Amino acid sequence: MRRSVIVLTATATGLALVLTFRPKEATVAVASSATTSQQATVSQSGTSTVATGAPVTTQFGTTQVRVTISGGKITEVEAIQINSNEPQSIQISQAAVPTLRQEVLTKQSASVDSVSGATVTSGSYTASLQSALDKAGFKAPDGSTASTQAPVVQGHGGRDHGGFGLFGGG
């Protein structure tokens, strides 16, 4: 009997602590200010072309990507803005962007798979990237292209970035 009182008290205390937990607000580490979007631009220097995609705005914020093309290949992709309308948007975007960057460099195309739980981030990232690639006149080796339209979330109240959190399905 005494054990059950201790277990119930510990469970209630733990539950209270979990329910009052507030995570530390994430910081955004991007190449430029997240509040000032640049227009889509292209510049050339020798054999390299640097193109900035159009800013893509969704209910979670604005995403904008810059790409460097050298020797006919995508050599660098940089998110200069990521979704940042709320702390969850920042966390999801910060987790998804490195994966998206690596996929783009590997596939040499903006037409890459969405990151699970980050459908809106993935869609806005690839839309801005495709805009930059179009401005630079770059064609993917396999001829694939990504949509340049902002992604739209349907269902779930629009609060889940198209999935069920960072590690859920979507």
C-alpha positions, -999 to 999 in steps of 0.1 A, spaced: 0 0 0 28 24 9 45 17 -24 14 26 -44 12 60 -26 48 68 -35 43 57 -71 11 78 -75 28 108 -59 59 105 -82 37 100 -112 15 131 -104 47 152 -98 63 140 -130 31 147 -150 29 182 -135 65 189 -145 60 176 -181 29 197 -185 46 229 -173 77 224 -194 85 252 -219 114 245 -244 140 271 -249 132 293 -279 153 283 -309 176 307 -326 178 311 -363 211 307 -380 207 318 -416 229 337 -440 210 370 -437 182 387 -418 151 366 -416 129 397 -419 143 412 -451 138 391 -482 159 397 -512 144 396 -547 154 369 -571 187 377 -586 215 362 -607 252 372 -609 281 356 -627 318 356 -619 340 336 -642 325 301 -645 303 304 -614 267 316 -613 250 326 -581 212 329 -582 189 339 -554 154 324 -556 122 342 -551 110 344 -515 82 318 -509 58 328 -482 35 303 -463 15 305 -431 47 294 -413 69 322 -427 91 330 -457 118 307 -472 144 319 -497 173 300 -511 206 309 -529 223 285 -552 258 285 -567 264 267 -600 299 261 -612 310 240 -641 274 231 -649 268 216 -614 251 228 -583 280 233 -559 263 251 -530 228 257 -517 222 281 -489 190 290 -471 191 327 -466 156 327 -449 137 299 -433 101 297 -420 101 315 -386 66 326 -377 67 304 -345 93 284 -325 80 251 -340 85 265 -375 121 274 -367 128 240 -352 113 221 -381 130 242 -407 164 240 -390 161 202 -388 150 199 -425 172 223 -443 205 203 -440 188 172 -454 173 192 -482 206 208 -490 224 174 -492 196 159 -514 199 188 -538 237 185 -541 234 148 -546 206 148 -571 216 181 -588 179 191 -589 153 210 -569 130 180 -574 139 161 -542 118 142 -517 101 161 -489 115 157 -454 90 138 -432 72 162 -409 85 192 -428 63 192 -459 58 229 -460 94 237 -453 104 212 -480 80 227 -505 89 263 -499 127 254 -500 124 236 -533 101 263 -548 126 290 -540 155 269 -553 137 261 -585 131 298 -590 168 304 -586 177 275 -610 153 289 -636 168 324 -634 203 309 -638 191 288 -668 202 255 -650 186 223 -661 188 192 -639 207 163 -655 175 141 -654 153 170 -666 133 171 -634 119 203 -620 101 213 -587 70 234 -584 76 272 -579 43 276 -561 40 280 -523 29 248 -506 -5 247 -490 -14 226 -459 -49 211 -458 -63 195 -426 -48 193 -392 -56 230 -387 -26 241 -407 -4 238 -376 17 207 -383 38 217 -414 21 189 -433 32 161 -410 29 152 -373 60 169 -360 97 164 -366 96 126 -365 60 118 -375 46 107 -408 31 131 -432 
